[in-house]
């Protein structure tokens, strides 16, 4: 699975950065890792996102390896490959056989298109959130509530996809085919830490952005795109 995830991107790791990548590196160099925890990502109000984990990853890398595109993309590729492996483990925990787990991990390895996930340095958002969501689901299936909470909160602080984690986890718990009483108990125990993490992340996002909405339409709703 990891090999499937790595091979398509090997020839692109040293390609030049694009303008958006350079702008992000400049922002985190000037403002540090913590500003985006309490405000919109990269200080942008027209595109209001709360994704502080991504900003922190950029800051840490800029401090360690500078602006060299190869290590930036290597981290993207590592997240993508690890997410594929964890998806396979999730499928196995959910009751899939060895072939089913390999198929699940293999699909994650080749999807989404890696140009936007690995080669585009700013596309690391998808790799990080995929890994966080997969780890949260694995922790739920393994009955590790503290790990599930931590992974879910960090995933929510990476990209909005993660707010749907309770739905994904519920589907996986129901797919296990356990006896009804045990399944109901697992649902409550499994979903509680995820719902708590999503709730705290939603409130944190609201405090940072000043609104429950946001995203690409934030500027339009304020007349900022006119």
C-alpha positions in Angstrom: 0.0 0.0 0.0 2.8 2.4 0.9 4.6 1.6 -2.3 1.5 2.3 -4.3 1.2 5.7 -2.6 4.8 6.6 -3.1 5.7 5.6 -6.7 3.5 8.0 -8.7 5.0 11.1 -7.0 8.7 10.2 -7.0 9.5 12.2 -10.1 7.8 15.4 -9.0 9.4 15.9 -5.5 12.0 18.4 -6.7 9.7 20.5 -9.0 9.7 24.3 -8.3 7.2 25.7 -5.8 4.3 27.7 -7.1 3.4 31.3 -6.0 0.9 30.1 -3.4 3.5 27.9 -1.7 5.9 30.8 -1.5 3.3 33.1 0.0 2.5 30.5 2.7 6.1 30.1 3.6 6.5 33.9 3.9 3.4 34.1 6.1 4.5 31.5 8.6 8.0 32.9 8.7 6.7 36.3 9.7 3.9 35.3 12.0 4.9 32.0 13.5 2.9 28.9 14.3 0.2 30.1 16.7 -1.5 33.0 15.0 -3.8 30.8 12.9 -5.2 29.1 16.1 -7.0 32.3 17.0 -7.7 33.8 13.5 -8.3 32.8 9.9 -5.7 30.8 8.1 -2.8 32.9 6.8 -4.6 36.0 7.9 -7.0 35.9 5.0 -10.5 37.2 5.7 -11.8 36.8 2.1 -11.2 33.0 2.3 -12.0 32.3 5.9 -10.6 28.9 7.0 -9.6 27.6 10.4 -6.8 25.1 9.7 -4.1 25.8 12.3 -2.6 22.3 12.2 -1.6 22.9 8.5 -0.1 26.3 9.3 1.9 24.8 12.2 3.2 22.1 9.9 4.4 24.7 7.4 6.0 26.8 10.2 7.9 23.7 11.6 9.2 22.7 8.2 10.2 26.2 7.2 12.2 26.4 10.5 13.9 23.1 9.9 14.4 22.7 6.2 13.7 26.2 4.8 12.1 26.6 1.4 13.6 23.5 -0.2 10.6 21.9 -2.1 11.9 18.3 -1.7 11.4 18.0 2.1 8.1 19.9 1.8 6.8 17.4 -0.6 8.4 14.5 1.2 6.2 15.3 4.2 3.1 15.4 2.0 4.0 12.1 0.5 4.7 10.6 4.0 1.2 11.7 5.2 -0.4 10.3 2.0 1.4 6.9 2.3 0.7 6.6 6.1 -3.0 7.4 5.5 -3.2 4.6 2.9 -1.7 2.1 5.4 -4.0 3.2 8.2 -7.1 2.9 6.0 -6.1 -0.7 5.4 -5.8 -1.2 9.1 -9.2 0.4 9.6 -10.8 -1.9 7.1 -9.2 -4.9 8.8 -10.5 -3.8 12.2 -14.0 -3.2 10.7 -14.1 -6.9 9.7 -12.7 -7.0 6.2 -10.4 -9.8 5.2 -6.8 -9.4 4.2 -7.7 -8.9 0.6 -10.4 -6.4 1.5 -8.0 -4.4 3.7 -5.4 -4.4 0.9 -8.0 -3.2 -1.5 -9.1 -0.4 0.8 -5.6 0.8 1.4 -4.7 0.5 -2.2 -7.7 2.7 -3.2 -6.6 5.3 -0.7 -3.1 5.1 -2.0 -4.1 6.0 -5.6 -6.9 8.4 -4.7 -7.1 11.4 -4.7 -5.0 12.5 -7.6 -1.6 12.9 -6.2 -0.7 16.1 -8.1 -3.0 18.0 -5.8 -2.1 16.2 -2.6 1.7 15.7 -2.9 3.2 17.7 -5.7 1.3 20.9 -4.9 3.0 21.7 -1.6 -0.1 23.6 -0.3 -2.2 20.5 -1.0 -0.8 18.9 2.2 -4.1 19.7 3.8 -5.7 16.7 2.3 -2.9 14.3 3.3 -2.9 15.5 6.9 -6.7 15.4 7.3 -6.9 11.9 5.7 -4.3 10.6 8.1 -6.0 12.2 11.1 -9.4 10.9 10.2 -8.1 7.4 9.5 -6.3 7.4 12.9 -9.4 8.6 14.7 -11.5 5.8 13.1 -8.8 3.2 14.0 -8.7 4.4 17.6 -12.5 4.1 17.8 -12.5 0.6 16.5 -9.6 -0.3 18.9 -11.6 1.3 21.8 -9.0 3.9 22.5 -11.2 7.0 23.4 -8.3 9.4 24.3 -6.5 8.7 21.1 -9.7 9.0 19.1 -10.4 12.4 20.7 -6.9 13.7 20.0 -6.8 12.5 16.4 -10.3 13.8 15.7 -9.7 17.3 17.1 -6.4 17.6 15.2 -8.2 16.4 12.0 -10.9 19.0 12.5 -8.2 21.7 13.0 -6.8 20.6 9.6 -9.8 20.6 7.3 -13.6 20.8 7.4 -14.0 17.2 6.1 -13.2 15.9 9.6 -16.4 17.4 11.1 -18.2 14.4 9.5 -16.0 11.9 11.5 -18.9 10.7 13.8 -20.8 9.6 10.7 -17.9 7.7 9.3 -17.2 6.1 12.6 -20.8 5.1 13.1 -20.9 3.4 9.7 -17.7 1.5 10.5 -19.0 0.4 14.0 -22.3 -0.8 12.4 -20.3 -2.7 9.7 -18.5 -4.8 12.3 -21.5 -7.1 12.6 -21.2 -7.4 16.5 -24.2 -8.6 18.5 -26.9 -5.8 18.8 -26.3 -5.0 22.5 -22.5 -4.9 22.1 -22.9 -2.8 18.9 -25.1 -0.3 20.7 -22.5 0.0 23.5 -19.7 0.4 21.1 -21.6 3.1 19.2 -22.0 5.2 22.4 -18.5 4.7 23.6 -17.0 5.2 20.2 -18.9 8.3 19.1 -18.7 10.1 22.4 -15.0 11.2 22.1 -15.5 12.1 18.4 -18.5 14.2 19.1 -16.7 15.9 21.9 -13.7 16.7 19.7 -15.9 18.0 16.9 -17.9 20.2 19.3 -14.7 21.7 20.8 -13.3 22.2 17.3 -16.5 23.9 16.1 -16.5 26.3 19.0 -12.8 27.0 18.6 -13.4 27.7 14.9 -16.3 30.0 15.7 -14.1 32.0 18.1 -11.3 32.3 15.6 -13.4 33.3 12.6 -16.1 35.2 14.3 -18.8 33.3 12.5 -20.1 29.8 12.1 -19.6 29.9 8.3 -16.5 30.8 6.4 -14.7 29.1 3.5 -14.6 30.5 0.0 -17.9 32.2 0.3 -16.9 34.3 3.3 -15.7 37.2 1.3 -18.7 37.2 -1.0 -21.1 37.3 2.0 -19.2 40.4 3.3 -19.1 42.1 -0.1 -15.3 41.5 -0.1 -15.2 40.1 -3.6 -17.0 43.0 -5.3 
